[in-house]
Amino acid sequence: MVTKLLHTRYRVNDLERSVRFYTEVLGLREIRRHKSPRGSELVFLKAPQSEETLELCYYPASGPVQVQPDLTHLAFEVESLEEFEKHLARHGLKYSDGPTLRPDGSGFAFIDAPDGYEIELMQKPRQFMESLGGRA
């Protein structure tokens, strides 16, 4: 039996462009980088409050990455969808869908990462945020 999720791997067409997106736009931190025995270039990234990592893989020998719509997505928590939307605008980006807000203050929105991977941003309910003094 497995004991925990360690990482998720996404293959990308342009490694440096993708690393910039995940670090500068989403705020993930690069934790290591190396070349695999078969020649893939790999970069591992981590969100500040997560144990799991995201592995970006550049392996041109496999051909170009073509992500189908609604195939897969990564979901990340944000404190405020409104504030994150302003952050996106500073990078020349905007939500591709949403935000969709619920009466309890929770909500979600999507942005598109390079190569077409969807990223879901989720905001917790107000009651939860208030119990933490506004900090998640």
C-alpha positions as CSV (number, residue, x, y, z in Angstrom):
1,M,0.0,0.0,0.0
2,V,1.2,3.5,-0.7
3,T,1.7,5.9,2.2
4,K,1.7,9.4,0.7
5,L,1.7,11.4,-2.5
6,L,5.2,12.6,-3.3
7,H,5.0,14.6,-6.6
8,T,3.0,15.1,-9.8
9,R,4.8,15.3,-13.1
10,Y,3.9,17.5,-16.0
11,R,5.9,17.4,-19.2
12,V,6.4,20.9,-20.8
13,N,7.6,22.3,-24.1
14,D,9.7,25.2,-22.7
15,L,11.2,24.4,-19.3
16,E,12.4,27.9,-18.4
17,R,9.1,29.5,-19.4
18,S,7.2,27.1,-17.3
19,V,9.5,27.5,-14.3
20,R,9.1,31.3,-14.5
21,F,5.3,30.8,-14.5
22,Y,5.2,28.5,-11.5
23,T,7.7,30.6,-9.5
24,E,6.8,34.2,-10.5
25,V,3.1,33.9,-11.0
26,L,2.1,31.1,-8.5
27,G,4.9,31.6,-6.0
28,L,6.3,28.1,-6.0
29,R,9.9,27.6,-5.0
30,E,12.4,25.6,-7.1
31,I,13.9,23.0,-4.8
32,R,16.0,20.9,-7.1
33,R,17.0,20.5,-10.8
34,H,18.7,17.6,-12.5
35,K,18.9,15.5,-15.7
36,S,17.4,12.0,-15.6
37,P,19.4,8.9,-16.8
38,R,17.4,9.0,-20.0
39,G,18.1,12.7,-20.7
40,S,15.0,14.4,-19.4
41,E,15.6,17.8,-17.7
42,L,13.7,17.9,-14.5
43,V,12.8,20.7,-12.1
44,F,11.0,20.1,-8.8
45,L,8.9,22.9,-7.3
46,K,7.1,23.3,-4.0
47,A,4.3,25.5,-2.7
48,P,5.1,27.1,0.7
49,Q,2.7,25.0,2.8
50,S,2.8,21.7,0.9
51,E,4.9,18.6,1.2
52,E,4.2,17.4,-2.3
53,T,6.2,18.7,-5.2
54,L,5.5,19.4,-8.8
55,E,8.0,17.9,-11.3
56,L,8.3,19.7,-14.6
57,C,9.9,17.6,-17.2
58,Y,11.4,18.7,-20.5
59,Y,12.0,15.8,-22.9
60,P,11.8,16.9,-26.5
61,A,12.4,13.4,-27.8
62,S,8.8,12.6,-26.8
63,G,7.4,15.2,-29.2
64,P,5.5,18.4,-28.4
65,V,3.2,18.5,-25.4
66,Q,-0.4,18.9,-26.4
67,V,-2.8,19.0,-23.4
68,Q,-6.4,18.3,-24.2
69,P,-9.0,20.7,-22.7
70,D,-10.3,19.6,-19.3
71,L,-7.8,16.7,-19.1
72,T,-6.1,17.5,-15.8
73,H,-5.5,20.4,-13.4
74,L,-3.6,21.4,-10.3
75,A,-5.5,23.1,-7.5
76,F,-3.8,25.6,-5.2
77,E,-5.2,27.5,-2.2
78,V,-5.1,31.3,-2.2
79,E,-6.1,33.7,0.6
80,S,-8.1,35.9,-1.7
81,L,-9.2,35.4,-5.3
82,E,-9.7,39.1,-5.7
83,E,-6.1,39.9,-4.6
84,F,-4.7,37.0,-6.7
85,E,-6.5,38.5,-9.7
86,K,-4.7,41.8,-9.1
87,H,-1.4,39.9,-8.9
88,L,-2.2,38.2,-12.2
89,A,-2.9,41.6,-13.8
90,R,0.6,42.7,-12.8
91,H,1.9,39.8,-14.8
92,G,-0.3,40.6,-17.8
93,L,-2.6,37.6,-17.1
94,K,-6.2,37.1,-16.2
95,Y,-8.5,34.3,-15.1
96,S,-9.6,32.0,-17.9
97,D,-12.7,31.0,-15.9
98,G,-14.3,32.7,-12.8
99,P,-14.0,33.7,-10.2
100,T,-17.0,31.8,-8.9
101,L,-17.9,32.8,-5.3
102,R,-20.2,31.1,-3.0
103,P,-22.4,32.7,-0.2
104,D,-20.0,31.4,2.5
105,G,-17.1,33.3,0.9
106,S,-15.4,30.3,-0.6
107,G,-14.7,30.2,-4.3
108,F,-12.6,29.2,-7.2
109,A,-11.2,30.4,-10.5
110,F,-8.9,29.0,-13.2
111,I,-5.9,30.2,-15.1
112,D,-4.0,28.5,-17.9
113,A,-0.4,27.6,-17.4
114,P,2.0,27.3,-20.3
115,D,1.3,24.3,-22.5
116,G,-2.4,24.5,-21.6
117,Y,-2.5,22.9,-18.2
118,E,-5.3,24.3,-16.1
119,I,-4.6,25.7,-12.6
120,E,-7.4,26.0,-10.2
121,L,-7.2,28.7,-7.4
122,M,-9.4,28.0,-4.4
123,Q,-10.4,30.4,-1.7
124,K,-11.5,29.0,1.7
125,P,-14.8,30.1,3.3
126,R,-14.9,33.3,5.3
127,Q,-15.6,31.5,8.6
128,F,-12.5,29.4,8.2
129,M,-10.4,32.5,7.3
130,E,-11.8,34.4,10.3
131,S,-10.9,31.5,12.7
132,L,-7.3,31.9,11.6
133,G,-7.4,35.7,12.0
134,G,-7.4,36.1,8.2
135,R,-4.3,33.9,7.7
136,A,-4.3,30.5,6.1
